[in-house]
Amino acid sequence: MERRPRIHIVGAGIAGAASAWHLARRGALVHLWEAADAPDAHSSGRNAAILRTAIPHSPLHQLAAESVAFYRNPSSGFCPTPLVQAHGLVLAAAAGKEADAQQAWLQDSSCAPPSRKLSAQELQTLLPYAASNDLQGWLFAEEGTLDVHALHQAFLHGALAAGAELHLRQAVTALHQQGQRVNGLIIADGTSHQADAVVLATGGWGDALLRPLGIQRPMVPRRRHLFVTTPTALVSPSAPVLWILGEQEFYCRPESGGLLLSACDSEVVLAEEGEQLQAIQKDAAIEAALERLPGLADCGLAHGWAGMRTFRENADFLLGPEPQLPGLHWAAALGGHGMSTAYAVGRTVADGIMHELGEPKLVDVPGFAGA
Ligand SMILES: Cc1cc2nc3c(=O)[nH]c(=O)nc-3n(C[C@H](O)[C@H](O)[C@H](O)COP(=O)(O)OP(=O)(O)OC[C@H]3O[C@@H](n4cnc5c(N)ncnc54)[C@H](O)[C@@H]3O)c2cc1C
């Protein structure tokens, strides 16, 4: 009988969940280890849920485009509700040099899907509360927001239906090595668990498990705050996302009768502190909102939170086999695009593992008849 490869994944955020789904679908016996009480306790449950595939870095755009094609038309039985709310995404920039600079990559098909440049009047009509006079905007009509909770749950449920096991409140404390190869891991209660391959999908905790083995893959978590305004009749629930590009980025989208907004702060933090809300950022968000959204001057901020976006030195994700350590694979450093790209992230990780293991013969996996 064909032996199913045993894969352990550290971290059950969206990167771990999507990797588990692809691997389970391809016949692996998957174990997901998550230190927190819930899979969405960290970045995957603290983000802005914006669906954006226009990214000025072609490899990331390709991952997002592949993912969004799946989110729009997922395999049968993946999720009972639509994952994409295509209310539109307006990418905007200050008229003049800034808009000219942005226009070049926005019209490059290796970085962005087709968009339409908006007239000043159209911008005003779509986003009546925004200060649109000095802005130029491009509309991506098919983008908008993602139901990130449903997406995360769908990856997890699909993986569990195919035999994966999710272990919550189980921190992985070390990797297990045999010779030059990673062949398992150790969890906080001291037990060892053997594996054919291990995936690090550790979000803001990055390469912490790798450092004791003398290898470093530097990544930094950066804290970003999100705030939600009090409800107002001025914001239509179907208004598009507005994302202002440039040095002082800012975005907002409808949420709970008001707007969810971010002044796009990006402070380097330790993972342990990455979700601590900083009062000073509330003042910065109010200031940025008053400048960008004069139509909402009478609204207050109802609540807010902070989360981590984790980056390598360049814009690339850390994806696939670790070159210095066979048996170890990455699904990390997804920056600010982890939700929009998760499907392709998981697919890339599964490809790398299956290639390393010599493409084990596929077995029939329950739960994927329609996939
Ligand atoms: C404010 C904000 C707004 C964002 N907006 C968007 C957006 O609009 N669209 C978009 O596409 N993306 C957005 N992102 C980015 C997106 O949220 C992240 O890229 C994505 O959530 C990263 O997923 P992850 O699985 O890598 O990390 P996480 O969700 O943080 O998961 C990593 C998990 O690993 C676990 N872990 C770590 N170490 C261990 C260990 N040793 N043992 C066991 N478990 C461990 C952690 O507990 C954690 O649950 C945003 C992020 C932030 C913070």
The ligand as a Gaussian input file, in Angstrom:
#p B3LYP/6-31G(d) Opt

LIG

0 1
 C       -3.238000      45.601000       9.788000
 C       -3.048000      44.587000       8.682000
 C       -3.773000      44.724000       7.521000
 C       -3.615000      43.776000       6.508000
 N       -4.428000      43.863000       5.417000
 C       -4.355000      42.907000       4.458000
 C       -5.240000      42.952000       3.372000
 O       -6.106000      43.833000       3.299000
 N       -5.141000      41.995000       2.404000
 C       -4.191000      41.006000       2.479000
 O       -4.111000      40.184000       1.556000
 N       -3.351000      40.925000       3.534000
 C       -3.417000      41.850000       4.527000
 N       -2.575000      41.792000       5.594000
 C       -1.523000      40.750000       5.610000
 C       -2.047000      39.406000       6.071000
 O       -2.878000      39.544000       7.198000
 C       -0.835000      38.529000       6.413000
 O        0.042000      38.487000       5.299000
 C       -1.259000      37.101000       6.729000
 O       -2.240000      37.071000       7.732000
 C       -0.040000      36.295000       7.180000
 O       -0.499000      34.996000       7.503000
 P        0.428000      34.003000       8.280000
 O       -0.286000      32.701000       8.326000
 O        1.792000      34.069000       7.710000
 O        0.571000      34.652000       9.756000
 P       -0.358000      34.477000      11.056000
 O       -1.779000      34.631000      10.742000
 O        0.214000      35.405000      12.090000
 O       -0.115000      32.983000      11.476000
 C        1.128000      32.529000      11.986000
 C        0.793000      31.587000      13.131000
 O        1.948000      30.858000      13.516000
 C        1.819000      30.581000      14.889000
 N        3.139000      30.223000      15.408000
 C        4.288000      30.946000      15.325000
 N        5.306000      30.277000      15.908000
 C        4.780000      29.104000      16.362000
 C        5.336000      27.991000      17.065000
 N        6.631000      27.932000      17.405000
 N        4.510000      26.947000      17.378000
 C        3.200000      26.962000      17.012000
 N        2.625000      28.015000      16.372000
 C        3.413000      29.060000      16.045000
 C        1.269000      31.869000      15.474000
 O        0.634000      31.634000      16.717000
 C        0.297000      32.315000      14.372000
 O       -1.044000      31.928000      14.627000
 C       -2.693000      42.706000       6.635000
 C       -1.965000      42.569000       7.823000
 C       -2.155000      43.504000       8.840000
 C       -1.418000      43.320000      10.134000

